Amino acid sequence: MTVYPFVITIGSFSITGYGLMMMVAFLMGGWAIQLDLRRRGLDEEYSADIVMAAVIGGLVGGRLWYVAITGNWDALLGRGGLVWYGGFFGGALLVLANGWRKRVPVRVTLELTAPALALGYALGRVGCFLVNDDYGVPTAMPWGVKFPQGLPPSTVAELTKAGVAFPTGTDPFQVVAVHPTQVYETVLMLAAFAWLWSRRDHAHAVGWLFAAWLVLAGVERFLIEFLRAKDDRIIGDFTLAQATSLALVVTGVFLMERWRDPAKTPAPDLAPLARKEAKTG
């Protein structure tokens, strides 16, 4: 299968599949948070606050992380160059800062965002597929995908730069079928979203759901990295993303255990999120 970038062009203005799916990811994530707030009888407007903070913090954090690992300072003002983990940390920082401003307990914000993070990530990876980015190593599987105009193209020359070895004399311009790791991640994280969504009424302390998401997200990314075409391997086949994933898993396991028993963790104050009564008159 050969796939080309999805782009909508209107005059001199263009919208990439990545940009479109990022917008969908934030909107759907915000919708999931709004539904959860409604179910809990809390102020639904907080979902919009979370999404706005996540968009700004995510874009800034993702861009800064990309610049930090590549040294490409020109990317600060470019259209491309975003790293998910940088976006996650940047978005999380601004979301929590906004929650602090509104006096919403941190654990409440974490609990609300857990399913939305899984859903948003899954949809964002669809965008990566549409823009032909973040694909895997070569494969002979029937679902392998060729990206002749990818970022970068899945050619022998580009894959060689990412550490893939080819037989001597292989045409460097040959387009190679690779693992569509973006699709793998979408499927896995949609399953994670379904699991998290079904456990919103868990019997643990508030915040436990977010800890569970840390574990699921970390394990998923750690495993998928073995199939990714990457040039940032730091120890053997281990990539920088895998090191970050391990840190998320360890943190998640620690927090799951700490917040397992609600009797040992004081219930957070939900007063700042009390539903606002509609004005009449």
Secondary structure as UniProt FT lines:
FT   STRAND          7..10
FT   TURN            11..12
FT   STRAND          13..16
FT   HELIX           17..40
FT   TURN            44..45
FT   HELIX           46..70
FT   HELIX           73..77
FT   HELIX           84..101
FT   TURN            102..103
FT   HELIX           106..130
FT   TURN            131..132
FT   TURN            142..143
FT   STRAND          145..146
FT   TURN            148..149
FT   HELIX           156..161
FT   TURN            162..163
FT   TURN            168..169
FT   TURN            172..173
FT   HELIX           181..198
FT   TURN            199..201
FT   TURN            206..207
FT   HELIX           208..224
FT   HELIX           225..227
FT   STRAND          233..235
FT   TURN            236..237
FT   STRAND          238..239
FT   HELIX           240..258
FT   HELIX           262..264
FT   HELIX           271..273
//
